[in-house]
Amino acid sequence: MADVKPFKGYRFKLKKPQDLGRLAAPPYDMLDESAIDELYKKDDFNCVRITQNKHEISDTSNKDRHIRAAGFFDSWCHQQILVQDPQPSLYIYEQEFEDVTGRETKRHTRTGIICLIKLVDFQEGIVLPHEYTLSGPKQDRYDLLDAARVNTGQIFGLVSDDGDVYGLIRNMKEESSFEGSFNDENGVVHNLYKYEDTAKISSFVQMMKEKTILIADGHHRYETALNFYRNEKDEKYAYTMMTFVSMADPGLVIRPFHRLVRKTENRINMKMRLSEFFEFENYGIAASGRIAEFITDSKADGMLFLDSSDNHLYKIRLSENGENFLSENGEQRSERWKHLDVSIINSIVINRILGLPLDGKVLHDQIEYINDPVTGYEKLQNQDSFYGGFFIRPLSIRTIYDIVAEGERMPQKSTNFFPKLYSGLVFNKLGKSE
C-alpha cells in the first residue's frame, strides 16, 4: 500500500562524524527565538538557517525569510558544504536515550529508516493522521517548500508491523556505513548510517507495499507537501521525505502529558466535584515516587489525582454516574475514544465541572501539560495556583492505531513520541533525488 523509494540525499560534508552535532537542529516547531539565536551562534552552517530562518527588519512578508533559506541551501550546495550522494540510498537514523518516567531509568534504542514516500490523501487509508493541524504552521511550511523546493525536516511515520520491517531495518543498520553522530541537550545520542545495497532496498520497498503508516509527528509537513503536489500538478513533487519506525520497535516510547489544572476565578472544591463522577481511593500523601509507581504499573486502571488543597494522592475511576454522563453528554465519538483519560478530563473536568468550552485556547490556558511527573508534583505544591493535577499512564501504540484506523483523531496532547527527530541529517531536493 505504501509506495516508498530510496533517494540521493543531500548531506553535510563532514570532516569527522561528530561534526554533525554542530550542524543539526531540533525540529522547527520546537524552537523559540532564543533557541534559534543559539543555533545561529553554534555554527555558520547550522541547518536552522534553512529550517527556521530568522526574521529580519527589512522583511516585507514571512516568505522573505524562506527565500533567504533557499539561498543558503543553494549556496551551501555550490560551496560543497552540502553534497548529494551519488547512489540512491536509504538512511538509518538510530537514537539512543534514557526513559526516566518511572522509578527505574531504562536505556532504549529506536531505529528509523529515512526514505521517500508517495503522497496520498488520508482518505485512501495508506497514511493515517493521529491529530489535527493548524492553518498558520501549514502556510509557513508551504512558503518554505515553495521557495526552496527542499524537504528540510523529518516526518515521523510509524509502520504497522509485527516485526518483519523492524528486523529488516536492524539488519540493514548492521550492514550500513556510519556517517555521523552527536549528543543533544537531552542526552539523546543520534546516529546516522547510509545503506546502498539494492537487493535489500528492493525487499524493503516491497515489504512496505503491504503496510499502512501512522503519522506520529510532522502532520503539518505532510499536509503541506501534499497540498504543494496538488497545486503544482507535477510528478517531481509526488514524494516527500519521511522517517519510518516500526510499531514493533522495542525502543518506541510514548510519554503521557499529565494535566495540571489551574484555578479559575470561581474557586471550587475540586475533590468534592470530582466525587460526583469518580470513585476515590486514597493513595496517601503526595510523593513523586508514588506517582511514578502508578503510571508505570501496567495493571493499574483509572487515573491518579493530586489534590493541591490537602497534598494527597487519590486513585480515581469512573463511577456509574460518570459513565452515564459520558454516555449522555460526550462527543459523538467511539466508546474507546470517549474513555481515553484525556477525553474524560476534557469532558468532565474542563467542560462540566469548570464550565469551559473545549477549544484549543481554553485547554492551553486552563491546563499546564507536563511530561515529567516530578516537575508536576513540585508545581502542584502551589495550592494558590492549582486545583490539582491528573497523572495518567502512557497510551499503547495499539490503542492509538485502533482509534485512528477507524477514522478518528486523538484529542489534543494525547501523545508525546520521544525523542524528537532532528533536522539536518539529510535533505531531499525535490526533483533531484533519482
C-alpha positions in Angstrom: 0.0 0.0 0.0 2.7 2.5 0.9 4.9 3.4 -2.1 8.4 4.2 -0.9 11.8 4.5 -2.6 15.4 5.4 -1.9 16.8 8.8 -2.9 20.1 10.6 -3.4 20.1 12.7 -0.3 22.0 16.0 0.3 24.1 15.8 3.4 26.7 18.0 5.2 30.3 17.1 4.1 31.8 16.3 7.5 35.5 16.2 8.4 34.6 13.8 11.2 31.3 12.2 12.2 31.0 14.2 15.4 30.8 17.5 13.4 27.1 16.6 12.6 26.2 17.9 16.1 27.2 21.5 15.2 25.1 21.4 12.1 21.9 19.6 13.1 18.9 21.2 15.0 15.7 20.2 16.7 12.6 20.3 14.5 11.4 23.8 13.6 8.3 23.8 15.8 10.4 23.1 18.9 12.4 26.3 18.5 11.7 29.7 20.1 13.6 32.8 19.3 16.2 32.2 22.0 16.9 28.7 20.7 17.2 29.9 17.1 19.7 32.6 18.2 21.8 29.9 20.0 21.9 27.7 16.9 22.9 30.6 14.7 25.8 31.2 17.0 26.7 27.5 17.2 27.9 27.3 13.6 27.7 29.4 10.5 26.3 26.4 8.6 23.8 25.1 11.2 20.7 23.9 9.3 18.4 26.3 11.3 19.2 28.9 8.7 17.2 26.7 6.3 14.6 25.1 8.6 13.7 28.2 10.6 15.4 31.3 9.2 15.3 34.4 11.4 13.1 37.3 10.7 14.9 40.5 9.7 13.7 44.1 10.0 13.8 44.5 6.2 11.4 41.6 5.6 8.1 42.7 3.9 6.5 39.2 4.4 7.1 36.0 6.2 8.2 34.4 2.9 11.2 36.7 2.7 13.0 34.6 5.4 12.2 31.4 3.4 13.7 32.9 0.3 16.9 33.5 2.3 16.7 29.9 3.5 16.6 28.8 -0.2 19.6 30.9 -0.9 21.5 29.3 1.9 20.7 25.8 0.6 21.8 26.7 -2.9 24.9 28.4 -1.8 26.0 25.6 0.5 25.5 23.1 -2.3 27.6 25.3 -4.6 30.3 25.5 -2.0 30.0 21.7 -1.4 29.2 22.2 2.2 26.1 20.1 1.3 26.8 17.3 -1.1 24.4 15.0 -2.9 25.1 11.3 -2.5 25.9 9.6 -5.8 23.7 6.5 -5.3 20.0 6.2 -4.3 20.2 5.3 -0.6 18.2 4.6 2.5 19.4 6.4 5.6 19.2 4.7 9.0 18.5 7.0 11.9 19.2 5.5 15.3 18.5 7.2 18.6 19.8 6.0 22.0 18.1 7.5 25.0 17.0 7.1 28.6 13.4 6.9 29.8 13.0 8.2 33.3 9.2 8.2 33.5 9.2 5.6 36.3 11.3 4.7 39.2 14.0 3.0 37.1 16.0 4.6 34.4 15.8 2.4 31.2 18.0 2.7 28.2 16.4 2.4 24.8 17.4 2.3 21.2 14.9 3.4 18.5 15.8 2.7 14.9 14.2 4.5 11.9 14.8 4.5 8.2 14.7 7.6 6.1 13.3 7.4 2.5 10.7 8.9 0.2 7.0 8.1 0.3 4.4 8.8 -2.3 2.0 11.5 -1.2 -1.6 10.2 -0.9 -4.8 11.6 0.6 -5.7 10.4 4.1 -9.0 9.0 2.8 -7.1 6.3 0.9 -6.2 4.7 4.3 -2.5 4.3 3.5 -1.1 7.3 5.5 -3.2 8.0 8.7 -3.1 11.2 10.7 -3.5 11.0 14.5 -4.0 14.7 15.3 -5.4 17.8 13.7 -3.4 20.6 12.1 -3.4 24.4 12.2 -3.5 26.7 9.2 -0.8 29.0 10.3 2.1 26.5 10.5 1.0 24.9 7.2 1.2 28.2 5.4 4.6 28.9 6.9 5.9 25.5 5.8 4.3 25.9 2.4 6.2 29.2 1.9 9.4 27.4 2.7 8.7 24.5 0.4 7.7 26.8 -2.4 10.9 28.9 -2.0 13.4 26.2 -1.6 11.9 23.1 -3.2 13.6 21.0 -0.5 12.3 18.7 2.2 14.2 20.2 5.2 12.8 18.2 8.2 11.7 14.8 9.1 8.1 13.5 9.2 7.8 10.7 11.8 5.9 7.7 10.4 5.0 4.6 12.3 4.8 1.4 10.2 2.1 -1.2 11.0 4.3 -4.2 11.7 4.6 -7.4 13.6 8.3 -7.4 13.4 9.4 -8.1 9.8 10.1 -4.5 9.0 11.8 -3.9 12.3 14.0 -7.0 11.7 15.0 -5.8 8.2 15.8 -2.3 9.4 18.0 -3.6 12.2 19.7 -6.0 9.7 20.4 -3.1 7.2 21.7 -1.0 10.0 24.4 -3.6 10.8 25.5 -3.5 7.1 25.4 0.3 6.7 28.2 2.8 6.6 28.4 5.0 9.7 28.1 8.7 8.6 27.6 10.9 11.7 26.8 11.1 15.4 26.0 13.6 18.1 24.5 14.0 21.6 21.8 16.5 22.1 20.9 18.6 25.2 18.5 16.0 26.4 21.2 13.3 26.5 19.9 11.6 23.3 22.5 10.0 21.0 21.7 10.5 17.3 23.5 8.1 14.9 23.2 8.3 11.1 24.0 5.5 8.7 23.8 5.1 4.9 22.6 1.9 3.1 23.0 1.3 -0.6 22.5 -2.5 -1.2 19.9 -2.6 -4.0 18.7 -6.1 -3.2 17.7 -5.4 0.4 16.4 -2.0 -0.6 14.1 -3.7 -3.1 13.0 -6.1 -0.3 12.2 -3.1 2.0 10.2 -1.4 -0.8 8.2 -4.5 -1.5 7.5 -5.1 2.2 6.2 -1.5 2.6 3.6 -2.0 -0.1 1.7 -4.1 2.4 1.9 -1.6 5.3 -0.1 1.4 6.5 1.6 4.5 8.0 0.5 6.4 11.1 2.0 9.9 11.3 3.4 10.3 14.8 4.8 13.8 14.3 5.1 16.1 11.3 1.4 16.4 10.3 1.9 19.9 9.1 4.8 19.0 6.9 3.0 16.1 5.3 -0.2 18.0 4.6 1.9 20.9 3.2 3.8 18.6 0.9 0.5 17.0 -0.3 -1.0 20.4 -1.0 2.1 21.6 -2.8 2.0 18.5 -5.1 -1.7 19.1 -5.8 -1.2 22.7 -6.7 1.9 22.2 -8.8 0.4 19.1 -10.6 4.0 17.9 -11.3 5.1 14.3 -10.6 8.5 15.5 -9.4 6.7 16.7 -6.3 4.8 13.5 -5.7 7.1 12.2 -3.0 8.2 13.5 0.4 10.9 12.5 2.9 9.8 10.5 5.9 11.5 8.6 8.8 9.8 5.2 9.4 9.9 3.4 12.7 8.3 0.0 13.1 5.4 -0.2 15.7 7.2 -3.4 16.8 10.4 -1.4 17.7 11.0 -2.0 21.4 12.5 1.5 21.6 9.2 3.1 20.6 8.4 5.2 23.7 5.2 7.2 24.1 5.2 9.6 27.0 1.9 10.9 28.5 1.1 14.5 29.0 0.0 14.9 32.6 -2.6 17.6 33.3 -2.2 20.3 35.9 -5.5 22.3 36.4 -5.1 26.0 37.1 -7.5 27.7 39.4 -10.3 29.8 38.0 -11.9 32.9 39.4 -14.9 30.9 40.7 -13.0 28.8 43.2 -14.4 25.3 43.7 -13.8 22.3 45.8 -12.3 20.1 43.0 -12.2 16.9 45.1 -15.9 17.2 46.0 -16.9 17.9 42.4 -14.9 15.0 41.1 -16.6 12.7 43.6 -19.8 13.2 41.6 -18.2 11.3 38.7 -15.4 9.2 40.1 -14.8 6.6 42.8 -12.0 7.7 45.1 -9.3 5.6 46.7 -6.8 7.4 49.0 -3.3 6.7 47.8 -1.5 8.6 50.6 0.4 11.8 51.0 1.7 13.0 47.7 5.2 11.9 46.7 6.8 11.9 43.2 7.9 8.2 43.7 4.3 7.1 44.3 3.3 8.9 41.1 6.0 7.2 39.1 4.9 3.9 40.7 1.4 4.3 39.5 2.0 5.5 35.9 4.4 2.6 35.2 2.1 -0.1 36.7 0.7 -1.9 33.7 -2.1 -3.4 35.9 -3.3 -0.1 37.2 -6.6 1.4 35.9 -8.1 4.9 36.2 -6.0 8.0 36.9 -4.1 9.5 39.8 -5.3 12.9 41.1 -3.1 15.0 43.3 -5.3 17.4 45.3 -3.3 20.6 45.9 -5.6 21.6 48.8 -4.6 18.6 51.0 -1.5 17.3 49.1 -2.9 13.8 48.9 -3.0 11.4 46.0 -6.2 9.6 45.0 -6.7 6.8 42.6 -9.9 7.8 40.7 -12.1 5.6 38.4 -15.3 6.5 36.6 -18.3 5.8 38.8 -21.7 4.7 37.4 -22.7 8.4 37.4 -19.6 9.2 35.5 -20.2 6.5 32.9 -23.8 7.8 32.5 -22.5 11.3 32.0 -20.1 10.3 29.2 -22.9 8.3 27.5 -25.4 11.2 27.6 -23.1 14.2 27.2 -19.9 13.0 25.5 -19.0 14.0 21.9 -20.2 11.8 19.0 -17.2 9.6 19.2 -16.5 5.9 19.7 -16.6 4.4 23.2 -12.8 3.8 23.0 -12.2 7.5 22.2 -14.5 8.8 24.9 -12.9 6.6 27.6 -9.4 7.8 27.0 -8.1 9.5 30.1 -7.5 12.8 28.3 -11.1 12.7 26.8 -12.5 12.1 30.3 -10.6 15.0 31.7 -11.7 17.3 28.9 -15.4 16.3 29.1 -15.9 16.0 32.9 -13.3 18.4 34.4 -13.0 21.2 31.9 -16.4 21.2 30.3 -18.7 20.0 33.1 -17.1 21.0 36.4 -15.3 24.2 35.3 -18.0 25.0 32.7 -15.5 25.9 30.0 -15.6 25.2 26.2 -13.3 22.6 24.8 -11.5 24.8 22.3 -7.7 24.9 22.0 -7.2 28.3 23.7 -9.1 27.3 26.8 -7.3 23.9 27.0 -3.9 25.6 26.9 -4.9 28.5 29.2 -6.5 26.3 31.8 -4.2 23.2 31.6 -0.5 23.0 32.0 0.9 20.0 30.3 3.8 18.2 31.9 5.8 15.1 30.8 7.9 14.8 33.9 5.9 13.6 37.0 8.5 15.1 39.4 8.1 18.5 37.8 4.3 18.1 38.0 4.4 17.1 41.7 6.6 20.2 42.5 4.3 22.6 40.7 1.2 21.3 42.4 2.6 22.2 45.8 1.4 25.7 44.9 -2.3 25.4 46.1 -2.9 29.1 45.3 -2.4 28.5 41.6 -3.7 24.9 41.0 -6.7 22.8 42.0 -4.6 19.8 41.4 -3.2 17.5 38.7 -4.1 14.3 36.8 -1.3 11.8 36.3 -2.1 9.3 33.5 -0.4 6.3 32.1 1.0 6.3 28.6 -1.1 5.0 25.7 0.0 2.0 23.8 0.7 2.3 20.1 -2.1 -0.3 19.5 -4.7 1.8 21.2 -3.7 4.8 19.1 -3.6 2.9 15.9 -7.0 1.2 16.5 -8.7 4.6 17.1 -7.0 6.3 14.1 -7.7 3.3 11.8 -11.4 3.8 12.4 -11.2 7.4 11.1 -10.9 9.3 14.4 -8.1 11.6 15.5 -6.7 11.7 19.0 -7.6 14.6 21.4 -5.0 17.4 21.8 -1.9 16.5 23.8 -2.6 12.8 23.9 0.8 11.6 23.0 4.4 12.6 23.1 6.6 10.4 21.0 10.1 10.7 22.5 12.7 11.6 21.3 12.1 14.1 18.5 13.7 13.6 15.1 16.3 16.3 14.4 16.7 18.2 11.1 20.0 18.5 9.2 20.9 14.8 8.9 19.7 14.6 5.3 17.8 16.8 2.9 15.7 15.9 -0.1 15.9 18.3 -3.1 12.6 17.9 -4.9 13.0 16.6 -8.5 16.7 15.8 -8.0 16.6 12.7 -5.9 16.5 10.0 -8.6 
